[in-house]
Amino acid sequence: MRLLADENLHPVTVSHLRGVGHNVEWVKETSPGAQDEDILSRPDISELVLVTLDRDFGDLIFRQGFPTPRAILYSRLSRASG
């Protein structure tokens, strides 16, 4: 399973996911500043599990018809520093 971590995820979360063996691409590293529309328009989006804090993806998919990821995980972890 390939994870696509939205830019808004805390680095500790991304590090932990990678540390336990998940294949994580972090938008902050590969496409900094990418708009949500650009993320959903990726040709491989249907193969990715999107991890995000942003609920706007649901609107883009269900109301505006953007392609869907394999799944979306909404993280509710705090954005604690460090």
C-alpha positions as CSV (number, residue, x, y, z in Angstrom):
1,M,0.0,0.0,0.0
2,R,1.4,3.4,-1.0
3,L,0.6,6.4,1.1
4,L,0.5,10.0,-0.1
5,A,0.9,12.3,2.9
6,D,-0.6,15.7,2.3
7,E,1.7,18.7,2.8
8,N,-0.1,19.6,6.0
9,L,0.9,16.5,7.9
10,H,3.4,17.0,10.7
11,P,6.9,15.7,10.0
12,V,6.7,13.5,13.1
13,T,3.6,11.7,11.7
14,V,5.4,11.2,8.3
15,S,8.5,9.9,10.0
16,H,6.5,7.5,12.2
17,L,4.7,6.1,9.2
18,R,7.9,5.5,7.4
19,G,9.6,4.2,10.5
20,V,7.0,1.4,10.8
21,G,7.6,0.4,7.2
22,H,5.0,2.3,5.2
23,N,5.9,3.5,1.7
24,V,5.1,7.2,2.2
25,E,5.5,10.0,-0.4
26,W,5.2,13.4,1.3
27,V,3.8,16.2,-0.9
28,K,5.9,18.7,1.1
29,E,9.1,16.9,-0.2
30,T,8.0,16.0,-3.8
31,S,5.5,18.8,-4.8
32,P,5.7,21.6,-2.2
33,G,2.8,24.1,-2.6
34,A,0.7,21.7,-4.8
35,Q,-3.0,22.5,-4.8
36,D,-5.5,19.9,-3.7
37,E,-6.8,19.8,-7.3
38,D,-3.3,18.9,-8.6
39,I,-2.9,16.1,-6.0
40,L,-6.2,14.5,-7.1
41,S,-5.3,14.9,-10.8
42,R,-2.2,12.7,-10.5
43,P,-2.3,9.8,-12.9
44,D,-1.6,7.4,-10.1
45,I,-4.1,8.8,-7.5
46,S,-6.3,5.7,-7.7
47,E,-3.4,3.6,-6.4
48,L,-2.6,5.8,-3.4
49,V,-4.0,6.2,0.1
50,L,-4.2,9.9,0.8
51,V,-3.4,10.9,4.4
52,T,-4.5,14.5,5.2
53,L,-5.8,16.9,7.8
54,D,-7.8,18.7,5.0
55,R,-11.5,17.9,4.5
56,D,-11.7,19.8,1.3
57,F,-10.8,16.6,-0.6
58,G,-14.3,15.3,-0.1
59,D,-15.9,18.3,-1.7
60,L,-13.5,18.1,-4.7
61,I,-14.3,14.4,-5.2
62,F,-18.1,14.3,-4.4
63,R,-19.2,17.7,-5.7
64,Q,-16.7,18.5,-8.3
65,G,-16.0,15.1,-9.8
66,F,-12.2,14.8,-9.2
67,P,-10.6,11.3,-9.4
68,T,-10.6,9.4,-6.2
69,P,-7.6,7.9,-4.3
70,R,-7.8,4.3,-3.2
71,A,-8.8,5.7,0.3
72,I,-8.5,8.9,2.3
73,L,-7.4,8.8,5.9
74,Y,-8.2,12.0,7.8
75,S,-5.7,12.5,10.5
76,R,-7.0,14.2,13.6
77,L,-3.7,14.2,15.4
78,S,-2.7,17.5,16.8
79,R,-0.1,19.6,15.0
80,A,2.2,19.6,17.9
81,S,5.7,20.8,17.2
82,G,8.9,18.8,17.4
